[in-house]
Amino acid sequence: MFPFRTVVLGTFVPTILFEMGVGAVVPVVASRATELGAGITVAGAILTMLAVGQILGDIPAGALAARLGDRTAMALAGVVGAVGAGLAGLAPSPLLLGLGILLVFLLLLAINYQ
């Protein structure tokens, strides 16, 4: 049998904290999109980039981890996520905001589920 405390601290706590962070980001992204001139529909489409990035990046993140190793894949995913966060934070248009959000969540699984 596995040590329950180790599993909870190593798996459940980081996942719960991450998902709470995503939940905190959603209203900020929607607000920023409307500040940039996007309508409610476009703001909703930008928010879907959270899920689209996770879906599109699922298999490539696993393949990247298998090919480069866990640490290298996590480091690369961190760089891509930082670029995406910078792009989203400094985006002058809703299109670039959506692209930044997509980049943040594209290789996220390489970090979140290692």
Disulfide bonds with the S-S distance in Angstrom:
none
